[in-house]
């Protein structure tokens, strides 16, 4: 398990910046606080663009839930 330097949560999605790694990772943020990452980006702006592109289809499919 890698340590996270930064975790940005957006409902049930997140962007993670691991310690000692220049890449940003997009993934799911689970209710128990665990994270499942599925793609990597070389810079934060790329990860934010990826988040912007993936959010509408997930919401339309009912796969993106609002966090309480």
N, C-alpha and C positions, 0 to 999 in steps of 0.2 A: 504494500500500500504506500502510495506517495503522499507526501505532505502538501497541503494547499497553501499558497501564499495569499491568494485572493479568490473569493467565491462571490460572484454576482448572481443573485437569484431573481428570476422573472417568472412569477407564478410557479409552475412545475418544471420550468427549464432553467438552466444555469450556464454560466461561463466560468471556467476554472483556470487559474494561473498557478501551476505547481511551483514549488520551491525548486530552484536550480534547473529551470526549463524555460526557454523563451517563448514556447508555444502557448496558445490559449485553446482550451477544450470546451466543446459544447456537449451538454448532456442533460439528463433528467435529475431533478432534485426530489428525493423521496421524503415522505413524511417522517421517517426515522432519522433523517439527517444524512443518509448515505447518498452518494452520487454515482450515476452510471454515465460515463462519457462515451460518445460514439463518433466524434469527429474532431480533428485538430485544425487550427488556423495559425498562421505565422505571426499575426499581429492582432491587437485588440479591435481595430477598426474592421478587419476582415470578419472577425467573430461576431461583431455587432451586426454587420450586414447579413451574415448567415442567419442570425437570430431573427432579423427582420423578415427574411424570406421564408423561414420555416414556421413562424408563428401563425399566419393566417390559415394554411392548410390543416394544421393541428387543431386549431380552434374550430374550424368548420367540421372536422371529423369527430368533434367531441372528445379529443384526446388531451386537450389542454384544460386543466382545471384551475380555478382560482384558489389560492391558498388562504386559509382562514387567519 
